[in-house]
Amino acid sequence: MSLPPADSSCDPCTSGGAPLDLIPSHAPDIPIYTPPVSQFDDAIYDRLPAHRKTMITCILAVCGFLAPMSSTTVLSAIPEVASTFNTTGTIINLSNAMYLIFMGLSPCFWAPMSQVYGRRWICFTSALLFFACSLGTALSPNLPAFFVFRALTAFQGTSFLIVGASCLGDIYRPTERATAMGWFLSGTLIGPAIGPFIAGVIVTFRTWQVIFYLQAALGGFATILVFFFLPETIHHKRSTELVGLSRKQKAHKLWQWTSPFRVLKLYRYPNLIIAALGTSALVWNMYSLLTPIRYIINPRFALTSPIQSGLFYLAPGCGYIAGTFFGGRWADHTVKKWIEIRGVRVPEDRLRSCVPFMGAIIPVCMIIYGWSIEKKAGGIALPVIVMFLQGFAQLFCFPSLNTYCLDVMQSRSAEVVAGNYMVRYVFAAAGSAVVLPAVDKIGIGWFSTISSIFLVIVTAGVYATTIWGEGWRNKIDGKPPRESENVPAIVETTHSSDEKTV
């Protein structure tokens, strides 16, 4: 794996790097925010050597694989789980929707805590609890226990996605981090696609409980990796500001810093809403594609075993793997190209890299997939090819949108990423819950068409955000950000040393 190299290894507080300048966000309504780490300079990104950054990215990708994988492993085993608990496949599918809802809720808690206590111990605690809750799922004696342990597993596992993205923001410069983000996201996206295939193999030869024993083993492996090999990456832990305060003052500060409402309040800013809708439309597409495979592919091609339908999950999974090598690099290339054009980095320019894939390639693939299944056209090859292309194209979208969340409010990046994941997994839960009833009523063709229209509309909003960024840049060009009362700005703590600044 090739990731951006570090320039040198040095202490951020004693290095001779360039001081960090004020970089405004170029979308409307972002307020001035003064972070507690403004004394650091650009050399803070050089405190870890290249091989340590690569190792951290690999560990985070392994951790990020867990919760998304668990969100879909049960799909290949729904009939078997339903039989064990004497219920229906629809009820078990609702457990998966609940899993995704808890994945959406938990970032509001984990992200603020990681800002206070750091990234490493949040990751370790989450990995340990993920291991325990996965084991509890496998040993569930009844359906309520199965639901509870599934929900708790989701609540723990999502912290890897939030804290992992923040770790990459801590150690990579803005013009480098999308490449690392692409590798990290490969774990989070390959998991949902590979999980059902693994589960299909298991339930063909063993009981469904083995799926969760394997999941517990992977959680234990992640716990060991984090404990021994993941260093603390955060630049400033807010817990250090509690020294000398009374117990009451500490409680007040902790509530201020860890309140989940901090995440929710960020959605008064339209550019963050649009970025969240962009990732949500992609996740809606992903889960509404993966959830019904056993119900629509098996009858379409007269398949009879879980392992046969499980093979279809490999098509988008291989697309995710292939996209890993190109998507993040494409996003970083786009940023550097527009720095050369403008002479300054505008965070919204990063979004340009995902527009053609979100607005054209994925919607076309969705429509072809849906109607080829509906009309029984093209044989097995056609849906496999378009599923691969969808997975490949998504890896050109997620690194761009996720890294934008790190760039636009660097000092609160964990909370911005958390809010983004919260919204996307609400849409994922909705997609998982409604896809089977919707396909029964209107067919997979029309469902895919409606989903593609939703994606095109959201893409128009993403492109409009890049236009806002350009207009905002023109308004403030030549003006110090704090001198203009009409142009709200954010103080970023980080930027690449080779960028021109305002």
Helices and strands as residue ranges (DSSP letters): G 42-46, H 50-73, G 74-77, H 78-84, H 89-105, H 107-117, H 119-138, H 143-171, H 177-205, H 209-229, G 238-242, H 247-258, H 261-265, G 266-268, H 270-290, H 293-301, H 306-310, G 311-313, H 314-324, H 327-342, G 347-353, H 355-356, I 357-361, H 362-374, H 381-394, H 398-408, G 410-412, H 413-476, G 481-483
